[in-house]
Structures are given as C-alpha cells and as structure tokens.
C-alpha cells in the first residue's frame, strides 16, 4: 500500500513540475515598426497558442476595459504548434502610444484532428510593473530619433554597456546595421549574442529595425533569421517612413564572390543584389521617397570604400541609383573603424561608418540631421551635422 501511495505521489509531483515548467523563455521584443503597426515576438518553453492584448495609453488602468486578442494566423488558422511566437499588431493609429501584454497557453496534447488540449497560461507581468508600451511612427512631421548598433559579433555585454546611458524613451527605434553575430548557428546563439541583451535594455518597448550584414548570411540557422525579425513584405531590404523622413534599409549580401569556399556552395548574392537594385530603382522613384524631407540610407558595407567583390558589386548596382536620389547621409559599419567621407564626385552623398565598439544616435529635426557617436564610456567621440536640402 505504501508503494502504491508513493508511486501516486511521485506521479503527482511530476505532473506538477511539468505544469510549472511552461513559461515564457525569451522576450518580448518589438520589430518592424511602422505608422500603423508593429510585430511582437517572444518564445515559450513548449508549443502554445499565443496572443497579444493591446490598447491605447489613455491614462486609465490597462484593465479598465476588455481588450481584443490579437493572434498569429496563417490562412485563417491560429498558430498553436510553435514555441517562437510572432504577432503583427495591425491597424494602429500613427504617432500613438500603446500598451500591450503577451499571453501563451500551453498545448498539452494534440494528437489528431483539431482536438487540442490546453494547459497553463503564461503572461507578461502587469502587477509588479506597468504593461509594456510603445509608440507608432508618425504619419506626418519631420522629427525622428533613432539609435544604430553594428558589428557587435556576439559581444552582448559590450552592447548592453553601450545602451546603458541611453534614455530609450526619447528613441523611436533601434536599427541593427549588420553583423550582430559572427554567424547564425542556433536560436540559443541568437539569444546569447544580442537578443536577450536587447530585451533587457530596450527591445520590449523600443522596436528593432533589423538590417542584415554579411556575417548573418552564414551558418546552419541563417535561413531562419528572419523568423526572429519578420518584416511585412518578407524582404530584408525595406523603406520606412516616419512622417516625411525616409529611412532606406539595404541588404548588402556577402562580401566575397559567390563561389568562395567559405559559403559552402550556397552563395547566390549577385543575383539577389540585382533583384534588390531593381526594387531600389522603383523605390527611390516613388512619390513618398521623392517628397521626403530627409533621406537616410542604412547599408552595412559602405559604398566607395573597399576592393572586395561585394563592395565592387554594390557600387556597380546601387551607387548610380543612389547618386541620383538626393541622399542626405549613408550610415554603415563593416570595417570596425570609424570613418567619414564627405560627398564627392564618385559618391554624391556623405558616408559615415560607425566602429564596432560604439553606439550611433541620429536625430532629425530643425532642418538638419545630427549624428553623434558614443564610445564605451558614454561620451561623444564624433559628431556631424547635415543640413537638409
């Protein structure tokens, strides 16, 4: 009898432990911010049905009213088989502050048909802290403030230190401008390299705009990177409009020829860049880009600086288009060294390269673009102003 009782108690303890094991493991982090939406991403310890509750910040308690649940759906079905959850909040109002809370309900069993058995619910805490908050980009105006980080190469502590002095309440978004990791090998590596540090510093409330570098193209998990930073439209390259300010994010691809042995026979970046160049030509000809009050380009590999194949191909394809697009400044990385080149006959716009141990802040307003670079001690090491045309 004692044996039976011990067995029952042991099974009950195991069941309790299993139930307690379900939790949110990473996040949330925000990405792909626009004037009418943002994407919320997080992970759980087990597959789950997940949703977000979101409401405008009107000064009342988050629980003053019931909120609509926003789910990740694919072709009409809510997603309940995943541990990586990505929910696009659509139809938001421009320039508006919102609060949100994430929820995940464990899928305990799903053997056949749609007989799904659910378990516990894990959610972000709104009792010992305020709900997470963010602000959509404005639909009008010409003021914008953002931060750029690049070439972190998995040095999460370095990135956290650079972020510590920044008041992210003043920042509209943070742009990752390439090479946040040495390569992309696993989810765990992404969390260790920079995602967890980003969440700790800002990313639950200040969204990430992700721009790929040449190192993120490498590794067994590289093809899944965009699942962690999804963009409406499905491309790494994209035009963002913050009021009348245009922020053009361009994907550089790799820096060596496609046939290089380092790429394991997987490189096809020449054709990819040609497709991107065709998109770029159409984009800079669009009315919203031509009418922009400021035009800022983010490209990991700087133009006009380098003799490797990737540099040469980017200059052949992108430079003729950008030279005729009235670009105010290009922000780059890649070289791990600060540099600045004013506009010249070859590259008809200034190119500012941030190093691999500094944070760049860009402020647009009062008829100018102001860029400050902050070193590891939080002091300004370089400063530039670019009057708007």
MOGIJO-V816804 format. One record per pair of residues at least 4 apart in sequence whose C-alpha atoms are under 6 Angstrom apart, sorted by the first residue. I is the first residue (numbers start at 1). J is the second residue. If there is no record, write none. Layout:
<<I & J> <I & J>>
//
This chain:
<<22 & 45> <23 & 44> <23 & 45> <23 & 122> <24 & 43> <24 & 44> <25 & 43> <25 & 44> <25 & 45> <26 & 42> <26 & 43> <27 & 42> <28 & 41> <28 & 42> <28 & 204> <29 & 40> <29 & 41> <29 & 199> <29 & 203> <29 & 204> <30 & 39> <30 & 40> <30 & 203> <30 & 204> <30 & 207> <31 & 39> <31 & 207> <31 & 208> <31 & 209> <32 & 38> <32 & 209> <32 & 231> <33 & 38> <34 & 137> <35 & 94> <35 & 136> <35 & 137> <35 & 138> <35 & 139> <36 & 91> <36 & 92> <36 & 93> <36 & 94> <37 & 89> <37 & 90> <37 & 92> <38 & 88> <38 & 89> <39 & 87> <39 & 88> <39 & 89> <40 & 86> <40 & 87> <41 & 85> <41 & 86> <42 & 85> <43 & 83> <43 & 84> <43 & 85> <44 & 83> <46 & 83> <47 & 81> <47 & 82> <47 & 83> <47 & 107> <48 & 80> <48 & 104> <48 & 105> <48 & 106> <48 & 107> <49 & 80> <49 & 104> <49 & 105> <50 & 103> <50 & 104> <51 & 69> <51 & 70> <51 & 71> <51 & 103> <52 & 69> <52 & 70> <52 & 101> <52 & 102> <53 & 67> <53 & 69> <53 & 100> <53 & 101> <54 & 99> <54 & 100> <55 & 98> <55 & 99> <56 & 98> <57 & 97> <57 & 98> <57 & 99> <72 & 78> <72 & 79> <72 & 87> <73 & 77> <73 & 78> <73 & 79> <94 & 136> <94 & 137> <94 & 138> <94 & 139> <95 & 136> <95 & 137> <95 & 138> <96 & 135> <96 & 136> <97 & 134> <97 & 135> <98 & 133> <98 & 134> <99 & 131> <99 & 132> <99 & 133> <100 & 131> <100 & 132> <101 & 124> <102 & 123> <102 & 124> <103 & 122> <103 & 123> <104 & 121> <104 & 122> <105 & 120> <105 & 121> <106 & 118> <106 & 119> <106 & 120> <107 & 118> <108 & 117> <108 & 118> <108 & 119> <109 & 116> <109 & 117> <110 & 116> <126 & 130> <126 & 131> <133 & 205> <134 & 205> <137 & 242> <138 & 242> <138 & 243> <139 & 243> <140 & 243> <140 & 244> <141 & 243> <141 & 244> <142 & 243> <142 & 244> <142 & 245> <143 & 364> <143 & 365> <144 & 363> <144 & 364> <145 & 171> <145 & 172> <145 & 362> <145 & 363> <146 & 171> <146 & 172> <146 & 173> <146 & 174> <146 & 361> <146 & 362> <147 & 174> <147 & 360> <147 & 361> <148 & 174> <148 & 175> <148 & 176> <148 & 360> <149 & 176> <149 & 359> <150 & 176> <150 & 177> <150 & 178> <151 & 179> <151 & 180> <151 & 356> <152 & 180> <153 & 179> <153 & 180> <153 & 181> <153 & 182> <154 & 181> <154 & 193> <156 & 193> <156 & 194> <156 & 197> <160 & 197> <162 & 376> <173 & 206> <173 & 207> <173 & 208> <174 & 208> <175 & 208> <175 & 209> <175 & 210> <176 & 210> <176 & 211> <177 & 211> <177 & 300> <178 & 211> <178 & 212> <178 & 213> <178 & 300> <179 & 213> <179 & 215> <179 & 216> <182 & 215> <183 & 215> <183 & 216> <183 & 218> <183 & 219> <184 & 216> <184 & 218> <184 & 219> <184 & 221> <184 & 222> <185 & 219> <185 & 220> <185 & 221> <186 & 221> <189 & 193> <191 & 195> <191 & 196> <194 & 198> <198 & 202> <198 & 203> <199 & 203> <199 & 204> <202 & 206> <203 & 207> <212 & 251> <213 & 300> <214 & 253> <214 & 254> <217 & 222> <218 & 222> <226 & 230> <237 & 249> <237 & 250> <237 & 251> <238 & 249> <239 & 247> <239 & 248> <240 & 246> <240 & 247> <241 & 245> <241 & 246> <244 & 292> <244 & 293> <245 & 292> <245 & 293> <245 & 294> <246 & 295> <247 & 296> <247 & 297> <248 & 297> <249 & 297> <249 & 298> <250 & 299> <253 & 269> <255 & 310> <256 & 309> <256 & 310> <257 & 309> <258 & 267> <258 & 268> <263 & 267> <269 & 273> <284 & 289> <287 & 291> <295 & 327> <295 & 328> <296 & 328> <296 & 329> <296 & 330> <297 & 330> <298 & 330> <298 & 331> <299 & 332> <300 & 332> <300 & 333> <300 & 334> <301 & 334> <302 & 332> <306 & 311> <314 & 318> <315 & 319> <319 & 323> <323 & 348> <327 & 349> <329 & 349> <329 & 350> <329 & 351> <330 & 351> <331 & 352> <331 & 353> <332 & 353> <333 & 353> <333 & 354> <336 & 355> <336 & 356> <337 & 355> <338 & 353> <338 & 354> <338 & 355> <339 & 353> <340 & 351> <340 & 352> <341 & 350> <341 & 351> <342 & 350> <343 & 347> <343 & 348> <343 & 349> <343 & 350> <344 & 348> <358 & 374> <358 & 375> <359 & 373> <359 & 374> <360 & 372> <360 & 373> <361 & 371> <361 & 372> <362 & 370> <362 & 371> <363 & 369> <363 & 370> <364 & 368> <364 & 369> <367 & 388> <368 & 386> <368 & 387> <368 & 388> <369 & 385> <369 & 386> <370 & 384> <370 & 385> <371 & 383> <371 & 384> <372 & 382> <372 & 383> <373 & 380> <373 & 381> <373 & 382> <374 & 378> <374 & 379> <374 & 380> <374 & 381> <375 & 379>>
//
